[in-house]
């Protein structure tokens, strides 16, 4: 059912005078996706500032079959947060931090708190919330939960699903399910939170969460390494894990083209190594023991060089230099924006198959579009690579885009052959709905549809996403 004037008046009444926006200029930032792929429309932006108002709003929408598109910080990359006529419900005003329990090492907070704010709150208490993304100043807790975001420290701490102990959710009928008890063990039937984490807002609205916190390693060591191949990167990962245990927290693969374009297109960056290397690794360790930290990174890198895995390496000599390494890694997405048309793929394969995937998918891409630029980077430790293909220099962007379907199919064919996933950490949204059907078995799709039908029988929650 479309939203009529009477519905809008009732919704505004539920939300209060400061709980909604409808001016076109004010709506624009919420309707525009930062990669310029989607431009949306909505009759009203709802900004509830409490779980109670969110519940009342969703209950009203359920009674009148009004469709809802939920939105967190609008940093999503697959279009799931951009409405096309639905009511847009932003969790931005659910922005309170409720409790930081030092003894239980948990943080209870609302969905609109940004990732950066959550990390800062933990840090003030001498603890660590390890999820870290380039967009953390804008990305919200509700958004990262809904997409099960990964980030750079999955290697040591796991992804968002692993970092969540409890949720509060407004269901598609407007009921409130609250499980914010911070328990690490609760074997009393289905673990319902896992239905909503990664569901991209298709089953309900996450309004609050309990997150795991960890001791903050007092000693951090960073290094930047040059390698000749991705295969050597996989061997280097195994060596570093064997020698340092769980001290290894970041292990990020960067191609030389990534360094070049970041230095060229994002001010404030410079190449860490004196000479180019085809592939480079940004690595970070976190130690609790100074005696363990002293000399261990140097020893591991020396052994890696002796084995021929590393050509060159620089160990950060200051916090400033370590931050420069991290900034370069976090600038890789922005570095591509000035290089013309690009196809983006967020894939995962078994770590042991990563080198083969990059080699074979790169070869296929160059065969289909000669001189295209493969820009592959990502989280080697969990097999997640952002396999991006940039148009050849001087090629008409529209001509390159017309080859997009062939290129993407070639990439996804290699993913399937290696038992991988076409969405490692970005979700399905509306961008990858066709691929979902080819990735999941009939039984899997039937089970997923059964869950959706059971929890949202009228399909009001993010109705264009996934299915």
C-alpha positions as CSV (number, residue, x, y, z in Angstrom):
1,X,0.0,0.0,0.0
2,X,1.3,3.5,-0.8
3,X,1.6,6.1,1.9
4,X,-1.2,8.6,1.7
5,X,-1.5,12.0,3.4
6,X,-3.5,10.6,6.2
7,X,-0.8,8.0,6.9
8,X,1.9,10.7,6.8
9,X,0.1,12.8,9.3
10,X,-0.3,9.8,11.7
11,X,3.4,8.9,11.3
12,X,4.4,12.5,12.1
13,X,2.3,12.4,15.2
14,X,3.9,9.2,16.4
15,X,7.4,10.6,15.8
16,X,6.8,14.1,17.2
17,X,7.8,17.4,15.5
18,X,11.6,16.7,15.6
19,X,11.3,13.0,14.5
20,X,10.9,13.4,10.8
21,X,12.1,15.3,7.7
22,X,10.4,15.8,4.3
23,X,12.2,18.8,2.9
24,X,14.0,17.7,-0.3
25,X,17.3,19.4,0.6
26,X,17.4,17.8,4.0
27,X,16.5,14.4,2.6
28,X,19.2,14.4,-0.1
29,X,22.1,13.1,2.0
30,X,20.0,10.1,3.0
31,X,19.0,9.3,-0.5
32,X,22.4,9.4,-2.2
33,X,24.8,6.5,-2.1
34,X,28.4,7.6,-1.8
35,X,29.7,5.7,-4.8
36,X,27.0,7.4,-7.0
37,X,25.3,4.2,-7.9
38,X,21.9,4.8,-6.5
39,X,19.6,7.8,-6.0
40,X,16.5,7.1,-3.9
41,X,13.2,8.6,-3.1
42,X,10.9,8.6,-0.1
43,X,7.8,10.5,1.0
44,X,9.3,10.9,4.5
45,X,12.4,10.3,6.6
46,X,11.5,8.8,10.0
47,X,14.0,9.6,12.8
48,X,12.7,7.8,15.9
49,X,14.8,8.6,19.0
50,X,13.7,5.6,21.2
51,X,12.8,2.0,20.9
52,X,9.3,2.8,22.0
53,X,8.8,5.2,19.1
54,X,10.4,2.8,16.6
55,X,8.0,0.1,17.9
56,X,4.9,2.4,17.5
57,X,6.0,3.4,14.0
58,X,6.6,-0.2,12.8
59,X,3.3,-1.3,14.3
60,X,1.5,1.4,12.4
61,X,3.3,0.5,9.2
62,X,2.5,-3.2,9.7
63,X,-1.2,-2.5,10.2
64,X,-1.3,-0.4,7.0
65,X,1.1,-2.5,4.9
66,X,3.5,0.4,4.6
67,X,6.9,-0.7,3.4
68,X,10.1,0.4,5.3
69,X,13.7,0.8,4.2
70,X,15.9,0.9,7.3
71,X,19.2,2.9,7.2
72,X,22.1,3.2,9.5
73,X,25.0,5.5,8.6
74,X,24.4,5.2,4.8
75,X,27.8,3.7,4.2
76,X,26.5,0.5,2.6
77,X,27.9,-0.6,-0.7
78,X,25.2,-2.8,-2.2
79,X,22.2,-0.4,-2.3
80,X,20.2,-2.0,0.5
81,X,19.8,1.3,2.5
82,X,18.5,3.5,-0.4
83,X,14.7,3.6,-0.6
84,X,12.7,3.6,-3.8
85,X,9.5,5.0,-2.6
86,X,9.3,3.3,0.8
87,X,9.3,5.0,4.1
88,X,12.9,5.6,5.1
89,X,13.6,4.8,8.8
90,X,17.0,6.0,10.0
91,X,18.3,4.8,13.3
92,X,20.6,7.8,13.5
93,X,18.8,9.3,16.6
94,X,19.1,6.1,18.6
95,X,22.4,7.4,19.7
96,X,22.8,6.6,23.5
97,X,25.5,4.5,25.1
98,X,23.7,2.8,28.0
99,X,26.3,0.8,29.9
100,X,30.0,0.0,29.8
101,X,30.5,-3.0,32.1
102,X,34.2,-3.3,32.7
103,X,34.0,-6.5,34.8
104,X,31.9,-8.2,32.2
105,X,33.9,-6.5,29.3
106,X,30.7,-5.5,27.5
107,X,29.3,-2.3,26.0
108,X,25.5,-1.8,25.7
109,X,24.5,0.9,23.3
110,X,21.9,1.9,20.8
111,X,22.0,1.3,17.0
112,X,22.7,4.8,16.0
113,X,26.0,5.1,17.8
114,X,28.8,5.3,15.3
115,X,31.5,2.7,15.2
116,X,34.1,5.4,16.1
117,X,32.0,6.5,19.1
118,X,31.8,2.9,20.3
119,X,35.5,2.4,20.0
120,X,36.2,5.6,21.8
121,X,33.9,4.7,24.7
122,X,35.8,1.3,25.1
123,X,39.1,3.1,24.9
124,X,38.2,5.5,27.6
125,X,37.6,2.5,29.9
126,X,41.0,1.0,28.9
127,X,39.3,-1.7,26.7
128,X,39.1,-2.4,23.0
129,X,36.2,-2.9,20.7
130,X,38.2,-4.3,17.8
131,X,35.9,-3.8,14.8
132,X,37.5,-1.1,12.6
133,X,36.4,0.2,9.2
134,X,37.5,3.1,7.0
135,X,34.0,4.5,7.3
136,X,33.8,4.1,11.1
137,X,33.2,7.8,11.7
138,X,29.9,7.5,9.9
139,X,29.0,3.8,10.0
140,X,26.6,3.0,12.8
141,X,26.4,-0.1,15.1
142,X,23.0,-1.0,13.7
143,X,24.3,-0.9,10.1
144,X,27.4,-3.0,10.8
145,X,25.3,-5.5,12.7
146,X,22.8,-5.7,9.8
147,X,25.5,-6.4,7.3
148,X,27.8,-8.4,9.6
149,X,30.7,-6.2,8.7
150,X,34.2,-7.6,8.9
151,X,37.1,-5.1,8.8
152,X,40.8,-5.5,9.3
153,X,41.0,-7.3,12.7
154,X,38.8,-10.3,11.8
155,X,42.0,-12.4,11.8
156,X,42.3,-12.0,15.6
157,X,38.9,-11.0,16.9
158,X,36.3,-12.3,14.4
159,X,33.6,-10.3,12.5
160,X,30.6,-8.5,13.9
161,X,28.7,-11.7,14.5
162,X,31.5,-12.9,16.8
163,X,31.6,-9.6,18.7
164,X,27.9,-9.5,19.6
165,X,26.4,-10.9,22.8
166,X,22.9,-9.6,22.7
167,X,20.4,-7.5,20.7
168,X,17.2,-5.5,21.0
169,X,15.0,-5.7,17.9
170,X,11.7,-4.2,16.8
171,X,10.2,-7.0,14.8
172,X,8.2,-6.6,11.6
173,X,5.0,-6.6,13.6
174,X,6.2,-3.8,15.9
175,X,6.9,-6.1,18.9
176,X,10.1,-5.5,20.9
177,X,12.4,-8.5,21.5
178,X,15.1,-7.5,24.0
179,X,18.0,-9.7,25.0
180,X,20.6,-7.3,26.3
181,X,21.8,-9.4,29.2
182,X,25.5,-9.7,28.0
183,X,25.6,-13.5,28.5
184,X,28.4,-15.4,26.9
185,X,26.7,-18.7,27.5
186,X,22.9,-19.2,27.0
187,X,21.9,-22.6,25.6
188,X,18.2,-22.2,25.8
189,X,16.9,-22.9,22.3
190,X,17.5,-20.9,19.1
191,X,20.1,-18.1,19.3
192,X,17.8,-15.5,17.7
193,X,20.3,-12.7,17.5
194,X,22.0,-14.5,14.6
195,X,18.8,-14.3,12.5
196,X,19.0,-10.5,12.6
197,X,22.8,-10.1,12.3
198,X,23.6,-10.0,8.6
199,X,19.9,-9.9,7.6
200,X,20.2,-6.4,6.1
201,X,17.1,-5.1,7.8
202,X,14.8,-7.6,6.1
203,X,13.5,-9.2,9.4
204,X,13.3,-6.3,11.8
205,X,15.0,-3.1,13.1
206,X,18.0,-3.6,15.4
207,X,17.7,-0.8,18.0
208,X,20.4,-1.8,20.6
209,X,23.1,-4.3,21.2
210,X,25.6,-5.7,23.7
211,X,29.1,-5.9,22.3
212,X,32.2,-7.8,23.5
213,X,35.2,-5.8,24.7
214,X,38.8,-7.0,25.0
215,X,41.9,-5.9,26.7
216,X,43.7,-3.2,24.7
217,X,47.2,-4.5,23.7
218,X,49.5,-1.8,25.1
219,X,52.2,-2.5,22.5
220,X,51.5,-2.4,18.8
221,X,54.0,-2.9,16.1
222,X,53.3,-2.3,12.4
223,X,55.3,-3.2,9.3
224,X,55.0,-2.8,5.5
225,X,56.4,-5.6,3.4
226,X,57.1,-6.0,-0.4
227,X,56.5,-9.4,-2.0
228,X,56.6,-10.8,-5.5
229,X,53.4,-12.9,-5.4
230,X,50.2,-13.5,-3.5
231,X,51.4,-17.1,-2.9
232,X,54.2,-15.7,-0.9
233,X,51.8,-13.6,1.1
234,X,49.9,-16.8,2.1
235,X,53.1,-18.4,3.2
236,X,54.1,-15.3,5.1
237,X,50.8,-15.3,6.9
238,X,51.4,-18.9,8.0
239,X,54.9,-18.1,9.1
240,X,53.8,-15.0,11.1
241,X,50.9,-16.9,12.8
242,X,53.2,-19.7,13.7
243,X,55.9,-17.4,15.2
244,X,53.6,-14.8,17.0
245,X,50.4,-16.7,17.8
246,X,47.4,-14.5,18.2
247,X,49.5,-11.3,18.4
248,X,48.9,-10.9,14.7
249,X,45.9,-8.7,14.3
250,X,46.1,-7.2,10.8
251,X,47.4,-8.7,7.6
252,X,46.3,-6.7,4.6
253,X,47.1,-7.3,0.9
254,X,47.8,-4.3,-1.3
255,X,48.9,-4.3,-5.0
256,X,51.5,-1.8,-6.2
257,X,48.7,-0.1,-8.3
258,X,46.9,0.5,-5.0
259,X,49.9,2.3,-3.5
260,X,50.4,4.3,-6.7
261,X,46.9,5.5,-7.0
262,X,46.6,6.3,-3.3
263,X,49.7,8.4,-3.4
264,X,48.4,10.0,-6.6
265,X,44.7,10.6,-5.7
266,X,44.5,10.9,-1.9
267,X,46.5,13.8,-0.4
268,X,48.8,13.0,2.6
269,X,49.9,9.5,1.6
270,X,53.3,8.4,0.5
271,X,54.8,5.0,-0.5
272,X,56.2,3.1,2.5
273,X,58.8,1.3,0.5
274,X,61.7,2.8,-1.4
275,X,61.2,0.5,-4.4
276,X,58.0,-0.9,-6.0
277,X,56.9,-4.4,-5.3
278,X,54.1,-6.2,-7.2
279,X,52.3,-7.0,-3.9
280,X,52.6,-5.5,-0.5
281,X,51.4,-6.4,3.0
282,X,50.5,-4.1,5.8
283,X,50.8,-6.1,9.0
284,X,50.1,-5.1,12.7
285,X,50.8,-7.0,15.9
286,X,49.4,-6.4,19.3
287,X,51.5,-7.4,22.3
288,X,50.9,-7.5,26.1
289,X,54.5,-8.3,27.0
290,X,57.4,-6.0,26.2
291,X,59.9,-8.8,26.3
292,X,57.8,-10.7,23.7
293,X,57.5,-7.6,21.5
294,X,61.1,-6.7,21.6
295,X,62.8,-8.1,18.5
296,X,60.1,-10.6,17.6
297,X,58.8,-8.7,14.6
298,X,62.3,-8.1,13.4
299,X,63.1,-11.8,13.8
300,X,60.0,-12.9,11.9
301,X,60.7,-10.5,9.0
302,X,64.4,-11.6,8.9
303,X,63.3,-15.3,8.6
304,X,60.8,-14.3,5.9
305,X,63.5,-12.6,3.9
306,X,65.8,-15.6,4.4
307,X,63.0,-17.9,3.0
308,X,62.6,-15.5,0.0
309,X,59.0,-14.6,1.0
310,X,59.7,-10.8,1.5
311,X,61.8,-8.6,-0.7
312,X,61.8,-5.5,1.4
313,X,60.2,-4.4,4.7
314,X,59.8,-1.3,6.8
315,X,58.9,-1.5,10.5
316,X,57.1,1.6,11.8
317,X,59.4,3.5,14.1
318,X,56.8,5.8,15.6
319,X,53.0,6.0,16.2
320,X,52.9,8.6,13.4
321,X,54.5,6.2,10.9
322,X,52.2,3.4,12.0
323,X,49.2,5.7,11.5
324,X,50.5,6.6,8.0
325,X,50.6,2.9,7.1
326,X,47.0,2.5,8.3
327,X,45.8,5.6,6.5
328,X,47.2,4.4,3.2
329,X,45.4,1.1,3.6
330,X,42.2,2.8,4.5
331,X,42.4,5.1,1.5
332,X,42.5,2.3,-1.1
333,X,38.7,2.6,-1.9
334,X,38.8,6.4,-2.3
335,X,42.0,6.2,-4.4
336,X,40.0,4.5,-7.3
337,X,37.4,7.3,-7.7
338,X,39.5,9.4,-10.1
339,X,40.4,6.5,-12.3
340,X,37.2,6.2,-14.4
341,X,34.7,3.4,-14.4
342,X,35.2,0.5,-12.0
343,X,33.6,-2.8,-11.2
344,X,33.7,-3.8,-7.5
345,X,33.6,-7.3,-6.2
346,X,33.6,-8.3,-2.5
347,X,34.5,-12.0,-2.5
348,X,35.9,-14.6,-0.3
349,X,37.5,-18.0,-1.0
350,X,39.5,-20.4,1.3
351,X,42.8,-18.7,2.2
352,X,44.6,-21.6,0.5
353,X,42.9,-20.7,-2.8
354,X,43.3,-16.9,-2.7
355,X,46.5,-16.8,-4.9
356,X,44.9,-19.0,-7.5
357,X,41.7,-17.0,-7.5
358,X,43.5,-13.6,-8.0
359,X,45.7,-15.1,-10.8
360,X,42.9,-16.8,-12.7
361,X,40.3,-14.0,-12.3
362,X,42.9,-11.4,-13.3
363,X,43.7,-13.4,-16.4
364,X,40.1,-13.7,-17.4
365,X,39.5,-10.0,-16.8
366,X,42.4,-9.0,-19.1
367,X,41.3,-11.5,-21.7
368,X,37.8,-9.9,-21.8
369,X,38.9,-6.3,-21.6
370,X,42.6,-6.0,-22.6
371,X,44.6,-3.4,-20.6
372,X,42.0,-3.2,-17.8
373,X,43.5,-2.6,-14.4
374,X,43.0,-5.2,-11.7
375,X,43.0,-3.6,-8.3
376,X,42.7,-6.5,-5.8
377,X,43.2,-5.8,-2.1
378,X,41.9,-7.0,1.2
379,X,42.0,-9.2,4.3
380,X,44.2,-12.2,3.5
381,X,43.7,-13.8,6.9
382,X,40.1,-14.5,6.2
383,X,40.3,-15.0,2.4
384,X,38.4,-11.8,1.7
385,X,39.6,-9.8,-1.3
386,X,38.0,-6.7,-2.9
387,X,38.6,-7.7,-6.5
388,X,38.0,-4.4,-8.4
389,X,38.5,-4.0,-12.1
390,X,39.2,-0.4,-13.5
391,X,38.7,0.6,-17.0
392,X,41.7,0.8,-19.3
393,X,43.2,4.3,-19.5
394,X,41.6,6.3,-22.3
395,X,38.7,3.8,-22.7
396,X,35.2,5.3,-22.8
397,X,33.6,4.6,-19.4
398,X,30.3,3.6,-21.0
399,X,32.0,1.1,-23.3
400,X,33.8,-0.5,-20.3
401,X,30.5,-0.6,-18.3
402,X,28.9,-2.5,-21.1
403,X,31.4,-5.3,-20.5
404,X,30.5,-5.3,-16.8
405,X,28.2,-8.3,-16.9
406,X,30.8,-10.5,-18.7
407,X,33.6,-9.4,-16.3
408,X,31.5,-10.0,-13.2
409,X,30.3,-13.4,-14.4
410,X,33.9,-14.4,-15.1
411,X,34.9,-13.3,-11.6
412,X,32.0,-15.1,-10.0
413,X,32.6,-18.3,-12.0
414,X,36.1,-18.5,-10.5
415,X,34.6,-17.8,-7.0
416,X,32.1,-20.7,-7.4
417,X,34.8,-23.0,-8.8
418,X,36.8,-22.5,-5.6
419,X,33.9,-22.8,-3.2
420,X,33.8,-19.1,-2.3
421,X,31.2,-16.4,-1.7
422,X,30.2,-13.4,-3.9
423,X,29.6,-11.3,-0.7
424,X,32.2,-11.6,2.0
425,X,31.3,-8.6,4.1
426,X,29.2,-6.1,2.1
427,X,25.9,-8.0,2.0
428,X,23.5,-8.7,-0.9
429,X,21.4,-5.6,-1.0
430,X,19.8,-5.0,-4.3
431,X,23.1,-5.2,-6.2
432,X,23.7,-9.0,-5.8
433,X,20.2,-10.4,-5.8
434,X,20.7,-12.3,-9.1
435,X,24.0,-13.8,-7.8
436,X,22.4,-15.0,-4.6
437,X,20.1,-17.3,-6.5
438,X,23.1,-18.9,-8.2
439,X,25.1,-19.1,-5.0
440,X,22.6,-20.8,-2.8
441,X,21.0,-24.2,-3.2
442,X,17.2,-24.6,-3.6
443,X,17.1,-25.9,0.0
444,X,19.0,-22.9,1.3
445,X,16.7,-20.4,-0.5
446,X,13.6,-22.2,0.7
447,X,14.9,-22.0,4.3
448,X,15.7,-18.3,4.0
449,X,12.3,-17.6,2.4
450,X,10.6,-19.5,5.2
451,X,12.4,-17.4,7.8
452,X,11.4,-14.2,6.0
453,X,7.8,-15.3,5.6
454,X,7.6,-16.3,9.3
455,X,9.0,-13.1,10.7
456,X,7.7,-10.6,8.0
457,X,4.7,-12.2,6.4
458,X,3.6,-9.0,4.7
459,X,7.2,-8.2,3.4
460,X,7.3,-4.7,4.8
461,X,10.9,-4.7,6.0
462,X,13.4,-3.7,3.3
463,X,11.2,-5.5,0.7
464,X,13.5,-5.1,-2.3
465,X,16.6,-6.6,-0.5
466,X,17.8,-10.3,-0.8
467,X,14.6,-11.7,-2.4
